[in-house]
C-alpha cells in the first residue's frame, strides 16, 4: 500500500512554461485535494474532487486546472507558470465522509523563475 | 464558509514546559476538527481528531485537544514537551461540503 504519492518531488520552471503534477492514491478514496503551502499562509486549498469525473474550486484556484479522469489519480496543471506559483504543493485524499481524516502525499517543491 | 484561525504563528517553549496551541474555527454547520503535525521537510500526519462524543481527545504521544462549541475553539495542549515535538502544527475543519480547510499553522520551537 503506497498511500498517496506525488510526481515529481522537485521541479524548476521558467515563467510561462506549463507542467502537470500527478497525485495517485491506492486506497480507493472518493475525495482528493490539492493544496499549496507558503510560509505564514498555512495550507490553502486550490481545487478538490469528490469523485471520478468531478472537480471543484477551492480558495485559490486561479492559474491552475485539474482533472480526475480516473478515481485514483488527480492531476494539477499550470498552463503558464508565474513566480507567484513558487510553492510546495501537497495532495491529499479522504475516503468519502466529512469526518474522515486526510492522507497526505510527501509534497512537490516547485520553483518558478 | 468555514474557516480556521490559529492565533499564534510561532510558540517558543522550554523543554519539559507545558504548551497550548490555539485554534478557533467558524462554520455554519456541525464540524469535525483535526490537528495535523508536520516535521521538518516532511508531509502532514494526523495528530488527533474530534468527531463527536467526549469533547476531550488525546493522541498517542501525549497531546490532547478540547472541543469547545460555545467558544468555537479546539486548542491543542501538552503538559510537558520534548525536543522531538519541534514541528509545525496545523488545525483543520471539515463539515461544509467536502472541503478540508486548514489554519495558518503554528511553529512550535522547543528550547533545551
HADDOCK unambig.tbl for C-alpha pairs under 7 A between the chains (distance, minus, plus):
assign (segid A and resid 40 and name CA) (segid B and resid 104 and name CA) 6.06 0.50 0.50
assign (segid A and resid 41 and name CA) (segid B and resid 104 and name CA) 4.93 0.50 0.50
assign (segid A and resid 42 and name CA) (segid B and resid 102 and name CA) 6.78 0.50 0.50
assign (segid A and resid 42 and name CA) (segid B and resid 103 and name CA) 5.81 0.50 0.50
assign (segid A and resid 42 and name CA) (segid B and resid 104 and name CA) 3.70 0.50 0.50
assign (segid A and resid 42 and name CA) (segid B and resid 105 and name CA) 5.19 0.50 0.50
assign (segid A and resid 43 and name CA) (segid B and resid 102 and name CA) 5.81 0.50 0.50
assign (segid A and resid 43 and name CA) (segid B and resid 104 and name CA) 6.81 0.50 0.50
assign (segid A and resid 44 and name CA) (segid B and resid 102 and name CA) 6.96 0.50 0.50
assign (segid A and resid 98 and name CA) (segid B and resid 94 and name CA) 5.83 0.50 0.50
assign (segid A and resid 98 and name CA) (segid B and resid 95 and name CA) 5.56 0.50 0.50
assign (segid A and resid 98 and name CA) (segid B and resid 98 and name CA) 5.97 0.50 0.50
assign (segid A and resid 99 and name CA) (segid B and resid 32 and name CA) 5.61 0.50 0.50
assign (segid A and resid 99 and name CA) (segid B and resid 51 and name CA) 6.23 0.50 0.50
assign (segid A and resid 99 and name CA) (segid B and resid 94 and name CA) 6.81 0.50 0.50
assign (segid A and resid 104 and name CA) (segid B and resid 43 and name CA) 6.49 0.50 0.50
assign (segid A and resid 104 and name CA) (segid B and resid 44 and name CA) 6.04 0.50 0.50
assign (segid A and resid 105 and name CA) (segid B and resid 43 and name CA) 6.38 0.50 0.50
assign (segid A and resid 106 and name CA) (segid B and resid 42 and name CA) 6.35 0.50 0.50
assign (segid A and resid 106 and name CA) (segid B and resid 43 and name CA) 4.75 0.50 0.50
assign (segid A and resid 107 and name CA) (segid B and resid 43 and name CA) 6.40 0.50 0.50
